[in-house]
Amino acid sequence: MELFYYLVFGALAAVVAALELSKNNKDRINTSSAFNSFKNNYLLVYSLMMAGDWLQGPYVYYLYSTYGFGKGEIGQLFIAGFGSSMLFGTIVGSLADKQGRKRAAVTYCITYILSCFTKHSPQYRVLMVGRILGGIATSLLFSAFESWLVAEHFKRGYDAQWLSLTFSKAIFLGNGLVAICAGLFGNLLVDTLSLGPVSPFDAASCFLAIGMAIILFSWSENYGDPSENKDLLTQFRGAAVVIASDEKIALLGAIQSLFEGSMYTWVFLWTPALSPNDEEIPHGFIFATFMLASMLGSSLASKLLARSSIRVESYMQIVFVVASASLLIPILASFLIPPPKVKGESLSFAQCIQILGFCTFEACVGIFWPSIMKMRSQYIPEEARSTIMNFFRIPLNIFVCVVLYNVDAFPITVMFGMCSIFLGVASILTRRLLLLVEKPKTEDWQMKERDNESEPLNI
């Protein structure tokens, strides 16, 4: 089945290349040289930050297992990471609005570097501290950098439409090309050069240190609400009031939590789904294929976001439906195609079908990231951006912790079915959000019609 891997990878690469080369003037946004310099600086920093994150991902579980820890102990370490992101990460991430987004970005680098250093110790307590630090860093990665970008973009007076260009490029590079290169580089360090499973974490520290230096010397500071009379509890209360009082923001948070919760659950499920009898599958190559599918999605998103006539909420309804259908494939395959009774040396037909479905899901992930960033920039108020964004991650982290704790309690088909339902609900909520956004325009049009009808005729 090696031929199957190469065919899928080659087909995805060809489609991505064709999409990028086929972009015309409608797909491109005319920008200024000052903005291009600003955008490229952010993309460089973001790519370095994501490289530091992607280098670690494939080797965390493997490193813990080489230290002699079992599945239960490793599961506890992972739960500690998500729990830390929910508790401590939410607090630290929210401080970015008051203390400064640049400081928060630097804090991310320092925290993640310290987390990498703990991987040199085989002691469980030290590794647990590392997971807690990593959880804090994750919250900062997904809030501080985006908050800094949005604030700095508008502070410099750039066109709002240009922001979508930075988002789509950041996902194309950081969650696509950088992820693929990081996987290959990690494989080079661990397998080819035989430097051991800790070497990717050391390499990640180097990338993070380089990115931190660029931030310190080239980024200016910006804030949400730096007023001294607001303590952290007041910030949380204010953010909660904003979410509760604006249905659009509440819907956006629910949509994000449903999709990301399903995505992180899928991250834990795809390996056992493709190797039910402990088949030896090329994890690195499959991971690279998924990342290439994500690049395809981000390339599609850039074409959609470049056209102001297309609303994000409109096409995201379809994306969520497609994502929901793609995660039903493992369930259908288990019912329609008999599973192999013994361990095989290659993938079965059912597993090949699942890979195609998972690639479709990853393409939806590639569309999701720049699109949700665009919606957050439109609906979340600037003064509490980081705080609200970390609020959105609380239900996500609770959900993932519950899934990890009960991962052996339910059949894998039930877990996929649950994720599919969540994605279907996300599509329904996106439809509701679209109706709320279009309602004011409809009311304005109706008022103009009534005004025109009430005007007297001049004869």
Beta strands, then each sheet from edge to edge (+ up, - down):
end
